[in-house]
Amino acid sequence: MSNKVLVFDFGNVIGMFSHLKAAKQMANHCSKDVGTIRKVLFDETTENELEKGNISPEKYREIVRNSLNINCPDHEFDHAFSDMFTPIDAVCNLIPLLAKSHRLVLLSNTNWFHAKRFLAQFDQVLRHFDSLILSHEVRCRKPARQIYDILNEKTKTKPEDCLFIDDLHVNIQTAKDCGWDGIVYQQEMNLEKELLAKGISF
């Protein structure tokens, strides 16, 4: 087993997400247009607080229901909001191979609704991960330096041993500021080749 720890983001690395799909699904439960629904569901301030665990699922449902005049059971609300993920096959197929010789850790900005969904939907992939660091559980989110320190503390890893794969430059820059290495993931790239260039063999 290699000393190198491969830290993966989830959204747009392991699974694509579609805010538009979630908004269209929620439109089945109210009379507002999809654009308005999308703005309410993914309001930046509310979303950030939800992903930091500062807003409970119950409070979030209340905010959205009051804003959009939605009246549906919790399970229908949750499904509409969270059923928006599609596997990125190239990465999902690579993960079991990497897990044979490297420790894998997930580091994701997420919330209770979305985590519940993708942990079940991507179980066959995520079972290869040693640890899952989810923002709403540790109560901070990328790119705050604190969440990178939390990962090292919880997984008992050293910064210099961590290689982070994330789709956002700002998150990779903070990782590097913390002493990690990083790859800014883009769907058109050959991740296997990028990892080999970093000395990751499998």
N, C-alpha and C positions, 0 to 999 in steps of 0.2 A: 504494500500500500504506500503510495506516494505521500510525502509531507504536504504537498500542495493541496489547499482546500479550494474547491471551485464553488463560488457563491453566485447563484442565479437569481435575477429578478424574475417575476412571473409574467406580468402584463407586457405583451408585445415581445416577449422573449420565448416563453414556453407556450403561452396561449394569447392569441389576439383577443381584444375586447372591442365591442361596438356600443358606444353610448347611444347611437341612433337606434339600434335594435331594441335596447331597453326602453327608450322613449316611445317607440312605436307600440311596444307591448303594453306599456302603461296607458297608452291612448285608448285601449280597449275598455278602460275603467273610468274614463272621464271625457268631458266634451272639449277640452282644450286642444289646441293644435300641437303637433309634434315638437315644433321649435320651442314653444313655451314650456312644454313638459321637460324637454331636455335641459333647459336652463335651470329649472327648479330642481330636478334630480341631481344635477352635477354642478350646482352652485359652488364656486370655488371655496368660499369660506366654510360653508356647511360641510362640503366633502372633506376638506382638510381636518375639520374637527371630528368628523365621523371616523376618519382613518387614524386619528390619534386616540380614539376611544373616549373622547370627551362628550360625545353624543351617543346615547343608547339607541339600540334598534327601535325601541318603543317611541322614543322622542323623535327619531328621524321619520318614522311612519306618520306621526302626528303632524310634523312640519309639512311634509309633502301632501298629506290628505287635506290639511287646511288650505294650503296654497292652490291646490288643483281641484278641490271639491271631489275627492275620490272616496268612494264608499265600497270597499270590497274586503273580503276576509284577508287576514294576515298572510296566509299561504299563497294567495293569488298575487298580492302585492309583492311579496318576496320573490316569487318566481319571475314576475314581469321585470323587476329591477335587476335580478342577478343572472338570468339566463342570457348571457351575452358573450360567452367565451367559445373560441374555436382553436383547436390545437395547431401549433406550428410544428408540422410533422418532422421537419429536418432536425429540430432541436429535441423533440420528444423521442425520436428514434436514437439520437446520440446519447442521451442521458443514461440508459442502462449500460452502455459500453463504458462510459466514463466512470460509472459507479463501481466497476470491477477493480479499479486501481486508484481511485481518488475519493476523498470524502466530499460529499455534496451538501450544501446548505442553501436554503431558500431565504431571500431577504426581499420582502414585498410590502409596498404601501398598499394597504387594502382595508376592508371593513368587515364587520360581522357577516353581512349579507353575501358579499362576493366571496369571502373566504369559505363560507359554508358550501357555496356552490362549487367553486373550483377544486376544493379538497376532495369532494366526492367525484366530480366529473373527471379529474385527472389523477385519480387514485393510483392507477397502474404506473404512472410516471413518478408521482411524488413519493411513492413508497421507497424509492431508491435514495431519498434524501435522509441524511442523518439528523438534521434539525431544520425547523421551520421558524423563522423570525418574522412575525407579522406585526405591522405597525400598530394596529388597534389593540393588540395584546400587550405590547411593550410601551405603548402610549407616547410614541414619537415616530416621525416619518423622515424618510430621505428627502432632501439632502442634509438634514441635521447631522452633525458629526456624532451626536450621542448614540444614534441607532447603530452605527458601525462599531462603536465601543461596546455597546450592549451585545452585539453578535460575538465579538471576540471574547467577552466575559462569559457569556452563556455557553459557548461552544468550546471554551478553553483553547482558543487558537491564537496564534501570533499574527499581527498585521502583515508581516513580510511573507507569510505563508498563504495569504488569501489572494485569489484572482477573481474579480467581480465581472460578471457579464450582465449589462444593463443597457437599455435602449436610449437612455438620456445622458448627454454629456455631463450635465451638472452633477449627476449622481456618481459618475465615474471619477470626476475631478475631486469630489470630496473623498472618495475611496483612496485616491492617490495621495491626497493630503494626509490621510490617516496611515499611510505606509503600505497600502495594498497596491496590487497591480490591477489593471482593468482593460476590458474590451467594450467599446460602444457597439452594441449589436444592431445590425440592420438586416432585414429579411433577405436581401439580395446577396449577402456575404456568405462565404463558405466558412462556417464556424469551425469545422474540423481543421481546416487549413490555418485559421487564426490561432487556434489552440496549439497546434503543432509549432507554429512560429514562436509561441511563448514557452516552448519546451514541455508541453503537455502531451504525453504519448499514451496510447491506449490500444 
